[in-house]
Amino acid sequence: MVKHIVMFKLAKKTTENMELATDSLRSLEGNIESLQSIEIGTDFLESERSYDIVITAHFKDRNGLNIYTNHENHLPVVKIMRSLCSSSVVVDYEIN
């Protein structure tokens, strides 16, 4: 199994931007065949080190992640998130 974790920091953290970001990310669920599951969380601590939103996505294998990365339903979400965020970090790893 492959886990894909991305954390996002919004450029302007408003209620509207949080809703647009989380709604966009939620639209991925059930719309990309290689995406087995996705968790979306929002930060409650709001420390200076905190990011605002995190996703954890699960795939059967690396090929599933590659399909997701270039999928027609994923690319518009990437565009929205890039327009809303000042930074993001990602880690992809395999688990048994």
C-alpha positions as a printed NumPy array, in Angstrom:
array([[  0.   ,   0.   ,   0.   ],
       [  1.104,   3.587,  -0.692],
       [  0.21 ,   6.548,   1.503],
       [  0.222,  10.06 ,   0.067],
       [  0.131,  12.806,   2.694],
       [ -0.118,  16.49 ,   1.786],
       [ -0.329,  19.444,   4.168],
       [ -1.557,  22.818,   2.939],
       [ -1.097,  26.325,   4.366],
       [ -3.633,  28.799,   3.038],
       [ -2.391,  32.196,   1.905],
       [ -5.529,  33.792,   3.395],
       [ -7.214,  31.656,   6.021],
       [-10.846,  32.669,   5.728],
       [-13.957,  30.587,   6.229],
       [-14.672,  30.8  ,   2.502],
       [-11.171,  29.639,   1.524],
       [-11.257,  26.776,   4.036],
       [-14.614,  25.619,   2.681],
       [-13.511,  25.889,  -0.953],
       [-10.315,  23.957,  -0.218],
       [-11.935,  21.182,   1.801],
       [-14.888,  20.855,  -0.601],
       [-12.464,  20.591,  -3.53 ],
       [-10.442,  17.912,  -1.77 ],
       [-13.583,  15.989,  -0.8  ],
       [-14.639,  15.939,  -4.452],
       [-11.81 ,  13.467,  -5.114],
       [-13.443,  10.732,  -3.065],
       [-15.171,   8.206,  -5.287],
       [-14.087,   9.99 ,  -8.473],
       [-10.665,   8.443,  -9.081],
       [-10.633,   4.683,  -9.419],
       [ -7.128,   4.158,  -7.982],
       [ -7.881,   6.216,  -4.844],
       [ -8.817,   3.618,  -2.224],
       [ -9.563,   6.107,   0.556],
       [ -8.889,   9.687,   1.575],
       [ -8.947,  11.482,   4.92 ],
       [ -9.192,  15.251,   5.09 ],
       [ -8.45 ,  17.086,   8.318],
       [ -8.27 ,  20.687,   9.432],
       [ -5.934,  21.989,  12.102],
       [ -7.417,  23.106,  15.42 ],
       [ -4.25 ,  24.104,  17.291],
       [ -3.324,  27.006,  14.995],
       [  0.269,  27.277,  16.228],
       [  2.809,  29.16 ,  14.152],
       [  4.154,  25.795,  12.892],
       [  0.712,  24.443,  11.965],
       [ -0.541,  23.848,   8.467],
       [ -4.257,  24.397,   7.874],
       [ -5.394,  21.268,   6.017],
       [ -4.046,  17.751,   5.6  ],
       [ -5.008,  14.872,   3.338],
       [ -3.991,  11.257,   3.675],
       [ -4.736,   9.23 ,   0.567],
       [ -4.306,   5.462,   0.196],
       [ -3.434,   3.584,  -2.982],
       [ -2.808,  -0.085,  -3.738],
       [  0.634,   0.664,  -5.19 ],
       [  2.844,   3.296,  -6.808],
       [  1.023,   2.919, -10.098],
       [ -2.231,   3.872,  -8.354],
       [ -0.576,   7.05 ,  -7.076],
       [  0.688,   7.831, -10.583],
       [ -2.816,   7.397, -12.011],
       [ -4.197,   9.758,  -9.336],
       [ -1.491,  12.369,  -9.912],
       [ -2.394,  12.8  , -13.578],
       [ -6.129,  12.058, -13.367],
       [ -8.545,  14.496, -15.032],
       [-10.532,  14.811, -11.781],
       [ -7.403,  15.546,  -9.72 ],
       [ -5.861,  18.265, -11.894],
       [ -8.615,  20.897, -11.313],
       [ -8.279,  20.34 ,  -7.545],
       [ -4.515,  20.893,  -7.803],
       [ -5.191,  24.181,  -9.602],
       [ -7.633,  25.347,  -6.912],
       [ -5.297,  24.378,  -4.068],
       [ -2.339,  26.154,  -5.699],
       [ -4.439,  29.307,  -6.044],
       [ -5.417,  29.219,  -2.345],
       [ -2.184,  28.115,  -0.69 ],
       [  1.064,  29.802,   0.181],
       [  2.803,  26.463,   0.669],
       [  2.338,  22.725,   0.817],
       [  4.463,  19.748,   1.806],
       [  4.108,  16.147,   0.744],
       [  5.373,  12.708,   1.651],
       [  4.703,   9.474,  -0.216],
       [  5.666,   6.126,   1.293],
       [  4.958,   2.438,   1.087],
       [  3.654,   0.301,   3.926],
       [  3.126,  -3.434,   4.231]])
